[in-house]
Amino acid sequence: MTTEATIPHVLGEATLGELEQGLRGQLVRPEDDGYDEARAIWNGAHDQRPALIVQCAGVADVMRAVDFARSENVLVAVRGGGHSLPGFSTCDGGVVVDLSAMTAVRVDPARRTAVAEGGCTWADFDHETQAFGLAVTGGLVSTTGIAGFTLGGGVGWLMRKLGLTCDNLLAADVVTADGQLVHTSEDENPELLWGLRGGGGNFGIATSLEFRLHPVGPMLLAGPIFFAGDRAEQVLRFYRDWTRGLPDEMTTLANLTTAPPAPFLPEAVHGKPIVAVIAVHAGDPEQGRALVQPLKDLGDPIADLIGVMPYTMMQSLLDALWARGAHNYMRSAYVDELSDAAIAATVAQHRAVPSPHSEIHFHHFGGVVAQVPEDAAAFGGRSAQYVLNVIARTPDVDGFDATVKWARDTVQALAPVSRAGAYVNFMGDAGDERLRASYGDAKYERLVALKRRYDPTNLFHLNQNIAP
């Protein structure tokens, strides 16, 4: 691959001018005034300098950018609308194909479907679908992009009732490595659709995605309840037992964190360890209220924000805590049992956290996630009881390496109750050695065959890569 220093000189202004002239969007170069803003991504841990950024206005721009990168043998990074935790949406010296201006959403309320462009965030998507009282499992914060989230699986607040987001993917338009637009659905190129349901960005650039929608909200029973950190072991033991009996309508998350300086938390606890349980009930709010009562009966919460609220409020409730620019890393695992020993190890790691911005999450799986046939999607791990996600986060580079080590050590401490593999959207390392195990051998080989068909030269390898 060519480098940042040589790309403009090798190609020459005539070649770049031809690319630019054929775009409806914008071509941003390092010398342009808006370059630093255009190259910045959500995760500040990845500060890279692409040679070119193609800000696409539509499918034709995406096709042109892919043709250009392939013909000139240039590194390609694909940027949707959101976070790209491992930094795959940027690169040094290559071309960024940026879809973030492609945010159109078209809802068909009669068919209960929506077609959304690949640059949408969940805020964009939910704004349109909730106008009709419809939704699909979305991100945990509304600034997450729909494309990468869906292609990696889609763990969100509605998953136990509606399934993962990828389980609701009906069709997609994909620009493949040869610069062609391929449509995939159950009736057309169905094997590609299977691969997009959890196989990540390995097979091309998803310029639009069609989803099955479900009646949700606009009001539902949802929100977090917070307890003092010294009660973490008690709360996690309760959480383990409580989740065993919850119906599919209830999706929950246990979070060991440090109290932020948020107005909904008493100032006396700011900066101190806390444990939160977040619950979202995708059904009758009164039924949800009865289900969370045992949680409330634990007593003496620091703050209790569980109540009836708009679905869109729940989707954006945590946005302010996940602003752009901080250094972020995630380490994930599938956990099959929250044993007393595992809970004790988790609490010990929580006490040892080096950064107050870091968190330990347990997402309760099961429900419809586990009921979807295993061969219906590339996604693996749906039979796990919990998804562990350890988030290492610092405001800047200071202390980041130590916090990353803490995240890795935390997952290692829970290895006795974990299985091989991890949720690919929570893999913070490029080239994670657990990737094959995350799918299992049979699915992985099926994904390799798809990769050979649609991207035999591995043009799209800035992802959790399945090599051809």
C-alpha positions, 0 to 999 in steps of 0.5 A, spaced: 500 500 500 502 507 498 503 511 504 500 518 506 507 521 504 507 519 497 499 518 495 498 525 492 505 525 488 504 518 485 497 519 483 498 526 481 493 532 481 490 530 474 488 523 477 485 526 484 481 532 479 478 526 476 476 523 482 473 529 485 470 531 479 466 525 479 463 526 486 457 529 488 460 529 495 466 532 497 473 530 497 477 533 503 485 533 502 490 534 508 491 541 505 484 543 506 481 547 511 476 542 514 481 536 514 482 536 521 475 536 523 473 531 517 479 526 519 477 526 527 473 520 529 469 518 536 475 514 539 480 519 540 485 513 541 486 513 534 489 519 531 490 518 524 492 522 517 488 519 511 491 521 504 484 523 502 477 523 505 471 522 500 465 525 503 459 521 500 453 524 498 450 517 495 451 510 492 455 513 486 460 516 490 461 510 494 462 506 488 467 511 485 471 511 491 471 504 491 473 504 484 479 509 485 482 505 491 482 499 488 485 501 481 490 505 485 492 500 490 490 504 496 488 502 503 481 503 504 477 505 511 470 505 511 466 510 516 459 510 517 455 514 522 458 512 529 463 510 533 468 505 530 471 503 537 477 499 534 479 505 529 477 502 523 474 508 520 480 511 519 487 510 517 494 513 515 495 514 508 489 511 505 482 513 503 476 514 508 470 512 504 465 517 509 458 515 509 456 520 515 452 525 510 448 519 508 442 519 513 436 518 510 430 514 513 424 511 509 419 508 513 413 504 511 408 504 517 403 499 513 409 494 512 412 495 518 419 496 515 424 502 514 430 503 509 436 507 512 442 509 509 449 507 512 451 513 515 445 514 520 445 514 527 440 511 532 438 518 533 436 519 526 433 512 525 429 513 531 426 520 530 423 517 523 420 510 526 418 513 533 413 518 529 409 511 527 410 508 534 415 503 531 422 501 532 427 495 532 433 494 537 438 500 537 444 502 540 445 503 547 447 510 546 443 514 540 450 517 537 452 509 535 451 508 527 446 503 525 451 500 519 457 497 523 452 496 529 447 492 525 453 488 521 456 486 528 450 483 531 446 489 535 446 488 542 441 493 545 435 495 549 430 491 546 434 485 544 430 480 549 424 482 546 425 483 538 432 479 537 438 482 535 438 488 530 441 483 525 436 478 526 431 484 524 435 485 517 431 484 511 435 486 506 441 491 504 445 494 498 452 493 498 458 496 494 462 490 493 470 490 492 469 491 485 465 497 485 458 494 484 452 495 487 449 488 490 442 487 493 441 482 498 435 479 501 432 472 503 430 472 495 436 475 492 443 473 494 441 470 501 448 467 503 450 475 503 444 477 507 446 471 512 453 474 512 451 481 514 447 478 520 453 478 524 459 478 519 461 485 520 464 489 514 468 484 511 464 483 504 463 491 502 460 497 504 452 497 506 449 503 503 442 502 505 439 497 510 432 495 510 429 493 517 423 489 520 420 494 525 415 492 531 410 496 535 414 500 541 413 506 545 412 511 544 412 511 552 415 505 556 418 503 563 425 504 563 431 507 566 437 506 571 437 505 578 444 506 582 446 503 589 453 505 593 459 501 590 460 497 597 453 494 595 456 491 588 456 484 591 449 484 593 447 487 587 450 483 582 448 476 586 441 479 586 441 481 579 443 474 577 437 471 581 432 476 578 434 475 571 433 468 571 425 469 571 424 475 567 420 475 561 422 476 554 420 483 554 425 486 559 432 487 557 437 489 563 444 491 564 448 491 570 454 496 570 459 497 575 462 504 574 464 511 578 459 516 579 459 522 574 458 529 576 451 528 573 445 532 576 441 526 577 446 523 582 447 527 589 454 531 589 456 527 595 457 521 591 461 524 585 467 520 583 465 514 588 464 507 586 457 505 584 453 500 581 447 501 577 442 496 574 438 499 567 432 496 565 428 497 559 421 493 558 418 493 551 411 492 553 405 495 558 409 500 562 404 497 568 407 490 567 414 493 567 413 496 573 411 490 577 417 486 574 422 492 577 419 492 584 424 487 587 429 491 584 427 497 587 425 493 594 433 492 595 432 499 598 436 505 599 438 507 592 443 513 591 438 515 585 432 511 582 430 514 575 426 508 573 419 510 570 415 511 564 419 515 559 419 516 551 423 510 548 427 516 544 429 519 551 431 512 554 435 511 547 439 518 548 439 518 556 447 516 556 449 520 550 452 525 554 457 520 558 460 518 551 462 524 548 467 524 542 474 525 543 476 521 549 480 515 549 476 508 549 478 501 549 473 495 550 474 488 552 469 483 551 467 476 553 461 471 553 459 469 560 455 463 562 455 463 569 455 469 574 458 464 580 459 467 587 467 467 585 466 471 578 462 476 582 467 477 587 472 477 582 468 483 578 468 487 584 475 486 586 477 489 579 471 494 580 475 497 586 482 497 582 479 501 576 485 506 574 480 511 571 473 513 573 471 513 566 471 506 566 466 501 567 464 493 567 457 491 564 453 485 564 448 485 558 443 479 560 442 475 554 437 470 552 429 471 550 428 472 543 436 472 542 437 465 544 430 463 540 433 465 533 435 458 530 443 458 530 444 458 522 439 464 521 445 468 522 453 469 522 452 471 529 455 467 534 454 466 541 447 467 542 446 462 547 450 465 552 447 468 559 451 474 559 455 479 554 461 482 559 463 488 556 469 492 560 470 499 557 477 502 558 476 510 558 480 516 559 479 523 557 486 523 554 492 519 553 494 520 560 493 513 564 490 510 558 495 504 557 494 502 564 486 502 564 487 498 557 491 493 561 486 493 567 480 491 562 484 485 559 485 483 566 478 484 568 476 479 562 482 474 564 479 474 571 472 472 569 475 466 564 473 461 568 466 462 567 467 465 560 467 461 553 471 462 547 470 468 543 467 475 544 461 479 541 465 482 535 462 489 536 465 490 543 472 487 540 477 493 541 483 490 538 484 489 531 486 482 529 483 479 536 485 472 536 478 470 538 475 472 532 474 465 529 472 462 536 466 468 536 463 464 530 465 457 531 469 453 526 463 452 521 460 459 521 467 462 520 469 457 514 462 459 511 464 467 512 471 465 509 467 463 502 463 469 502 469 473 503 472 469 497 466 471 493 465 478 494 472 481 496 478 476 494 483 481 495 481 483 502 480 490 500 476 491 506 480 489 511 480 494 516 475 491 520 474 484 525 477 481 519 476 474 516 481 473 511 479 470 504 
